[in-house]
Amino acid sequence: MVTVTDSALGQLKELIGKSTGEADQSVGLRVFVQPGGCSGFSYGMGLDENPPRDDDEVDRFEGIPVYVDSFSAQYLDGAEIDYVDALMGGGFTINNPLATK
C-alpha cells in the first residue's frame, strides 16, 4: 500500500478542515492510476467524501483514510505521497519506486 509523509499529512488535515469546516474523518484521500501520460499511465488524487468502494484498499493515517482501488493498487504498492513546498508553487507528489519512466 502507500505511505503518507508528515508534510503531506499536515496539508491533508488543513485541506479537509477547509473543505468541511472541521477535521471531518469521513473525508478521505483517493489515489489512483489512470490511462494517459507519456508512459501510458498518470497519477491522480483528490478528496473523497464517499464511503470506500468494495474493491478499495483502505489505510488510515492519523484518522485520515486513503483509498486505492484494486486496479491502481498494483501500480502504487510501496509509493509515498509527499507534499513539496516550493518557491514557484508546491503541491502533492507521488514518489513511486515501481515507476520505470
C-alpha positions in Angstrom: 0.0 0.0 0.0 1.0 3.7 0.0 2.6 5.8 2.8 2.0 9.4 3.5 4.7 11.8 4.7 4.2 14.1 7.7 4.3 17.1 5.3 1.5 15.6 3.2 -0.5 14.6 6.2 -0.3 18.2 7.6 -1.6 19.6 4.3 -4.3 17.0 4.0 -5.6 17.9 7.5 -5.6 21.5 6.5 -7.5 20.9 3.3 -10.0 18.6 4.9 -10.6 21.2 7.6 -11.1 23.9 5.0 -13.5 21.9 2.8 -15.7 20.7 5.7 -15.2 23.4 8.3 -13.6 20.9 10.7 -11.4 17.8 10.7 -14.1 15.5 9.2 -12.8 12.0 9.4 -15.3 10.7 6.9 -13.4 12.6 4.1 -10.5 10.6 2.7 -7.9 10.9 0.0 -8.5 8.8 -3.1 -5.3 8.0 -5.0 -5.4 6.3 -8.4 -3.7 5.5 -11.7 -5.4 6.2 -15.0 -4.5 5.7 -18.6 -2.6 8.6 -20.1 0.7 10.4 -19.8 4.0 9.7 -21.6 4.4 6.2 -20.1 0.8 5.1 -20.6 -0.4 6.0 -17.1 -0.7 9.1 -14.9 -1.4 9.6 -11.2 -4.4 11.3 -9.8 -5.7 12.1 -6.3 -8.5 14.0 -4.7 -10.6 14.3 -1.6 -13.4 11.8 -1.5 -16.5 12.2 0.8 -18.0 8.8 -0.3 -17.6 5.6 1.6 -15.0 3.2 0.3 -15.9 1.1 -2.7 -16.0 -2.7 -2.4 -12.6 -3.1 -4.2 -10.8 -0.4 -2.4 -7.8 -0.9 -0.2 -8.0 1.5 2.8 -5.2 2.7 5.1 -5.6 5.3 7.8 -3.0 7.9 8.6 -3.9 9.7 11.9 -7.5 9.1 11.2 -7.5 10.2 7.5 -8.5 7.3 5.2 -6.5 6.8 2.0 -8.4 4.8 -0.7 -6.8 3.0 -3.6 -8.8 0.9 -6.0 -7.7 -2.7 -6.8 -6.5 -1.7 -10.3 -4.4 1.2 -9.1 -3.0 -0.8 -6.1 -0.8 -3.0 -8.3 0.9 0.2 -9.6 1.1 2.1 -6.3 2.4 -0.6 -3.9 5.2 1.0 -1.9 4.5 4.5 -3.2 4.9 7.6 -1.0 2.6 10.6 -1.1 4.5 13.8 -0.2 3.9 17.5 -0.2 6.6 19.7 -1.7 6.6 23.4 -0.8 8.5 25.2 -3.5 9.0 28.9 -4.3 7.4 28.5 -7.8 4.5 26.5 -6.4 4.2 23.4 -4.5 1.9 20.5 -4.3 1.3 16.9 -3.6 3.5 14.4 -5.4 3.8 10.6 -5.6 7.2 9.0 -5.3 6.9 5.5 -6.7 9.8 3.1 -6.6 7.9 0.9 -9.1 7.8 3.6 -11.8 10.2 2.9 -14.6 9.8 6.2 -16.5 
